[in-house]
């Protein structure tokens, strides 16, 4: 099960008005994902990156039946819920909480926010989709109330079928998210400069930020 091991950067939570939860991919680390903050205008944010036990949030593919990823998946989702609750207790409202994940972290980001839909500051999923051997709409509840969400991916991607990206976008849009979906031909399992540009513009409202 996942222990609460959260690496922090940016402003201390008690001094920040906004926070971003950054979720690393399989085999990566909290420090890895935190380095992406250099590309975004988040100098006034508290940045929090949880570290997965054994560097993976769940053992199987995100396309496996959910039971095959338990109890790790539920443990990861519970950890994110606790992080959001703790931020709120420290005075940062959901409207000022942002999420960003890559690959397995993007899948976990989308799964968490869709199970706990609300008006968040924004969410970024670099190559990910909702988790499961199929979409389980009964797991998702609430309204995003216009939360801006960016989902970028490659077609093809070895880990994330583009069909699951499309299906995930549809679910979020039906729940009131303002989703920008961008699919890149043969991009590979990575993050490209156009995604960075779009996230700056659409999520952070800064079209000219240059890291």
Long-range contacts (C-beta under 8 A, 24 or more apart in sequence): 1-53, 1-71, 1-72, 1-75, 2-50, 2-52, 2-53, 2-57, 2-72, 2-75, 2-76, 2-79, 3-53, 4-50, 4-79, 4-82, 5-30, 5-50, 5-51, 6-30, 6-48, 6-49, 6-50, 6-51, 6-83, 7-31, 7-34, 7-48, 7-49, 7-50, 7-51, 8-46, 8-47, 8-48, 8-49, 9-34, 9-37, 9-47, 9-49, 10-37, 10-42, 10-43, 10-44, 10-45, 10-46, 10-47, 11-43, 11-44, 11-45, 11-46, 12-46, 13-46, 13-48, 13-87, 13-90, 13-92, 14-90, 14-91, 15-46, 16-44, 16-45, 16-46, 16-92, 17-44, 17-92, 17-96, 18-42, 18-44, 18-45, 18-46, 18-92, 18-96, 18-97, 18-98, 18-121, 19-45, 19-46, 19-47, 19-48, 19-87, 19-92, 19-96, 19-97, 19-98, 20-45, 20-46, 20-47, 20-48, 20-97, 20-98, 20-99, 20-100, 20-121, 21-48, 21-49, 21-50, 21-80, 21-83, 21-84, 21-97, 21-98, 21-99, 21-100, 22-47, 22-48, 22-49, 22-99, 22-100, 22-101, 22-105, 23-49, 23-50, 23-57, 23-80, 23-99, 23-100, 23-101, 23-102, 23-105, 23-106, 23-108, 23-109, 24-49, 24-51, 24-52, 24-55, 24-101, 24-102, 24-104, 24-105, 25-101, 25-102, 25-103, 25-104, 25-105, 25-106, 26-55, 26-56, 26-57, 26-103, 26-104, 27-55, 27-56, 28-55, 28-102, 28-103, 28-105, 29-55, 33-100, 33-101, 33-102, 33-105, 36-100, 36-102, 36-191, 38-211, 39-196, 39-200, 39-211, 40-196, 40-199, 40-200, 40-204, 40-209, 40-211, 41-200, 41-204, 41-206, 41-209, 42-204, 45-98, 46-87, 46-92, 48-83, 48-87, 50-79, 50-80, 50-83, 52-76, 56-104, 57-104, 57-105, 57-108, 58-104, 58-131, 61-159, 62-104, 62-107, 62-128, 62-129, 62-131, 62-132, 62-159, 62-160, 63-132, 63-133, 63-161, 63-164, 64-133, 65-132, 65-133, 66-131, 66-132, 66-133, 66-136, 69-131, 73-111, 73-131, 76-108, 77-108, 77-111, 77-112, 77-115, 80-108, 80-112, 81-112, 81-116, 84-116, 94-118, 94-119, 94-120, 94-121, 95-119, 95-120, 95-121, 96-121, 97-121, 98-122, 98-123, 98-124, 98-203, 99-123, 99-124, 100-124, 100-126, 101-125, 101-126, 101-128, 102-126, 102-127, 102-128, 102-191, 103-127, 103-128, 103-159, 103-160, 103-189, 104-128, 106-151, 107-131, 107-160, 110-151, 110-168, 110-172, 113-144, 113-147, 113-149, 114-139, 114-140, 114-168, 114-171, 114-172, 114-175, 115-139, 115-140, 115-141, 116-142, 117-141, 117-142, 117-143, 117-144, 117-147, 117-175, 117-176, 117-177, 118-142, 118-143, 118-144, 118-145, 118-147, 119-143, 119-144, 119-145, 119-146, 119-147, 120-144, 120-147, 121-147, 121-203, 122-147, 122-148, 122-149, 122-150, 122-202, 122-203, 122-204, 123-147, 123-148, 123-149, 123-150, 123-177, 123-203, 124-149, 124-150, 124-199, 124-203, 125-149, 125-150, 125-151, 125-152, 126-152, 126-153, 126-191, 126-195, 127-152, 127-153, 127-154, 127-157, 127-159, 127-160, 127-189, 127-190, 127-191, 128-153, 128-160, 128-165, 128-168, 129-153, 129-160, 129-161, 129-164, 129-165, 129-167, 129-168, 130-164, 130-167, 130-168, 130-171, 135-167, 135-168, 135-171, 137-171, 140-171, 140-175, 142-175, 143-175, 143-176, 144-172, 144-175, 144-176, 144-177, 144-178, 145-176, 146-176, 146-177, 146-178, 147-176, 147-177, 147-178, 148-177, 148-178, 148-180, 148-202, 148-203, 149-177, 149-178, 149-179, 149-180, 150-179, 150-180, 150-182, 150-195, 150-198, 150-199, 150-202, 150-203, 151-179, 151-180, 151-181, 151-182, 152-181, 152-182, 152-183, 152-184, 152-191, 152-192, 152-195, 152-198, 153-182, 153-183, 153-184, 153-187, 154-183, 154-184, 154-185, 154-186, 154-187, 154-188, 154-189, 154-190, 155-183, 155-184, 155-185, 155-186, 156-186, 157-187, 157-188, 157-189, 158-189, 159-189
